[in-house]
Amino acid sequence: MYICFWNYLKTPILKNMKRKYSTEERRSMILNMLHDSGKVMIAPLVEAFGVSDVSIRKDLAVLEERQLLVRVKGGAIVLRPGGEKEDISISRKQKLHAREKEMLGRYAASLIKEDETIIIDSGTTMMELARNLDQFQNLTIITNSLDIAIILNGYERFNVIVLGGTIRAVSHSTVGMMAEWALKNFYCDKLFLGVDSANVKDGFSTPNIEEASLNQAMISSAREVIAVFDSSKIGRRSFAHIASLSDVGTIITDSQAPEEFRNYVSTNGINLHIIDTQ
């Protein structure tokens, strides 16, 4: 992927950057690079086009608003056909915002109490939560994530329940009616929900319909819902709606969260925990 992108930067049209391209020409060329390589990064684009970092970031923001790409830290990645945001593999997700996820997971673990029954959703931030449970002796934990179940099994003292269903290869998690049916038999103290997208207008969403449906069942089974996600998820909208922001009681995110988002959450009675990741 990266080789293709760098080869594109070396082509004659981009090596000869003495002529200035219009904003729309530049954005069109960025999309061509993205189509060829699957990912573009801000720093090489700044060098290639001879414009400021601010200009490239604005280009990516506009193209994302047009549903032509999705921004990630330091650049952008492709969308699926039809405008759906790419359902990124768990291995790729682990490399994105790793420091923020580690700090968010550690803080989320501090909200758990001994002897509670909790649901831990799938996702890389939730994996960090699972890695920070050393202080507890007795927890019952329900999860649909195979990776998280393995981490929890390593403690050798928790009651771990893995939801059945169809395995999603991209996320190493289960979805489907079997998983949703199983949740109807449980009533839990807390749900720790990981999301791909969080939007003031549209709430929480994910690229996968079955995952959204299972998340809704998790919300119905929990007395308290705690959404945990890094700030790169804010302002996005994915294909399948999970819930409105008001359907959760607590949101944990990092200090890069936009002021508009913070104000909306606070004024709507949702507990907001901002973790300083600087």
C-alpha positions, 0 to 999 in steps of 0.5 A, a space after each residue: 500500500 505504502 509503496 504504491 503511494 510513494 511511487 505516485 508521488 514520484 511520477 512526473 506530474 507530482 515531481 514538477 510542482 512549480 506550477 500551482 494547482 487550483 484547490 479542486 485540482 489538488 483535491 482531485 489528485 489527492 483522491 487519485 492517490 487515495 484510489 491507487 494506494 488506499 491511504 494518504 498522509 498529510 506530511 507527504 502531501 504538504 511536500 508534494 503540493 508545496 502548500 501548508 499543513 492547514 490547506 491539506 487538512 482542509 482538503 481532507 475535511 472537505 473530501 470527508 464531508 463529501 463522503 469521498 474519504 475518511 480521515 484518520 490520524 495523520 492522513 486519510 483512508 478510502 471509503 467502501 463503495 457507496 460511501 460506507 466508511 471502511 470497516 478496518 481490521 483489528 490489526 490496523 485499528 490497533 496502530 491508530 491512536 494507540 496511546 489515547 486508547 491505552 489511557 482511555 482503557 485504563 481510566 474506564 477500568 477505574 469506573 468498575 467496582 468489585 463484584 459487578 457484572 459488566 459487558 465489554 464490547 469489541 474493539 481495540 479501546 475495549 481491549 485496553 480496558 480488559 488489560 487493566 483489571 488487575 485490581 479486581 478479584 471477582 467480576 462477571 464479564 460478558 463479551 462478544 470479542 474473542 481477543 478480549 475473552 482471551 485476555 480475560 481468561 489470562 486473569 484466571 479468576 473472573 467469570 467470563 461469558 463469551 456470546 455465541 453467533 457468527 464470527 466477523 473476521 475483520 473484528 474477531 467478534 461475534 454478531 447475530 441473533 444467537 448473540 442477541 438472544 443470549 443477552 436477553 438472559 442477562 441484566 448487567 451493571 455496566 456496559 462499556 461500549 466502543 464505537 466507530 463514529 460519534 456525531 452530535 446529530 446522528 449519535 453513535 454508528 458503525 459500518 456493520 448492521 449486525 454489530 449495530 443491532 448487537 450493540 443495541 441489545 447490549 444497551 438494553 441489557 445494562 443498567 449503566 452505559 459508558 461509551 469509550 472512544 478517542 476523539 478521532 471518532 467524533 464528527 463521523 457518521 457510519 452506515 448503521 445507527 446504534 443509538 443517540 448520544 442521550 442513550 448513554 449515561 457516560 462518555 469517556 474521550 480524550 482532550 482533543 474532543 471538539 468544544 462543540 461536542 463537549 458542550 452538547 454532551 454537558 448540556 444534555 445531562 451526560 457525564 463527560 470524562 475528558 482524559 488529558 492525553 497530551 
